[in-house]
Amino acid sequence: MIERACVLMRTIDAYCQDSDAEAIKDDTLTHDDWGDLKKIKEILAPLYKFTKDLEGCVEEEHLSRISDARFPQHHEGMLYEVIMALEAIPEHLNEQYKLLQHSNGDEAIFKCVKNAVKKLDKYLELTWLRPILWIL
């Protein structure tokens, strides 16, 4: 939804400016708000990609990646991909955390990423304690 809003930014702004409803004018996004949304979109993009990859898809680009005869044509998120995601997502969030830590004006986004890292660390610790993962 954020991605679509960013694409329609000018249209949304025009609608809010032209509206007679005071409530809509009060909710008009500022330049800084749009910047925050774009930053949030950047942070969430890899998480969205992992989610889509793990739920399975039949897109041509994805099928060519797994064209090995051992795998079915309909891809449904295999265990090794889950493990790869469990390694890549914390890496991505920690990278974003470090970037936001040294930037100005992104305090709310910084707190959100900080909380996400903290929560993810909790669940990853529980996940890595599972014996089945020791053999992978």
N, C-alpha and C positions, 0 to 999 in steps of 0.2 A: 504494500500500500504506500509506503514511503517513496519507493521508486516511482510509482505512478504519479504521486503528488509532485515530485521533483520535475517530472516531465511536463506536467500541467501547471507549473508554478505561475507563469504569466496569466493563464486563464483563471486560476484560483484567485490571484491578486486582483485581477480586473473585476471578477464577480464580487469580491468583498468590497471593493471601492465603489462599485456601482449600486450596491444593495441599499435599499431604503431601511432595512432592519438594523436598528442600532446594535443589537446583540452580535450580528455578523461583523459589523465594523469594529466592534470591541475585540473580536477574535482574529482579526487580520494578522497574519504573520509578518514579522519584521525581517529585514535583511539578515540579522543575526539568527533569528529563528530558522530561516531557510538554511543558513550555514550549519546550524546544529543538526537539522534533519539530514543534510548531506553527509555530515560526519557520522551520524548514527547509521545511515545506510551503508557507508563504507565499513563500519565495524561489524554490522550484521550480515553483510554479503557472503563471507565465507561460511558462516553458520547456516545460512539458507541453502547454499550449495551442498554442504555436507548432508543436511536434512533431506534434500531432494535425491541425492545420490544413494542414501541409505534406505529410503523408502522404495526405491526401484523406479526405473524408467525404461522406455523403449526408444529413446531418441537415437538417431543414426550415429551421431558423434560418440555417444556412450557405448553403443553396440560395437563400434569399431575398436574401442579400447579393450573390450573383453571378448574379442572374436575367437579366442582360444576354443577349440572343440570340446574341452572339458566343461565349459560353462554353457548353460542354456541360453537361448536367444533372448528370453525375457529375463532381465537382470533384476534381482530383488535385494540388493544390499547384503553382501556376504560378510562373514565374521572378520576376515582380514581387513575389510574396509572400515568396519567399526573400530578396530584397533588403531588403524591409521588416523581416523577421525579423533579418537581419544588422545592421540599424541599431538595432532595438528591444532585442534581447537584451543587447548590451554596455551600453546605456543603463540597463536594469533592474539588471544586476549591479553597475555602478558606483554606482548609487543605493543599493543594498543595502550595498555596501562602505562608503560614507560613513556610512550609518546605524549600521552595526555598529562602525565605527571609534570612534564616540563613545559607545557603550553599554558597560555593565559586565557582566561575566560571560559574554559570548558569544565568548570567545577562540577556541575550536575552530571555531565556525561562521565567525567572522571570517577565520581562516586558510584555511578551505575556499573562501570567496568570493574572497579575495585570490588564491588559486591558480587559481581558475576564470577570473578576470579576466585574469590573466597568460597562461594557456594560450589563452584566446579571442583575446586581442590578437595572439598569435603567428600563429594561423590566419587571423585577419582580415587581417593584413598581407599574408600570402601570397595571400589571396583577392582583395584589391583590386589586386594587381599583375597580375591577368589582364586582357589587352586587351579581352576580350568585355564586361567590366563597364564599360569606359570609354564605350561607346556607349549604355548604358542610362540 
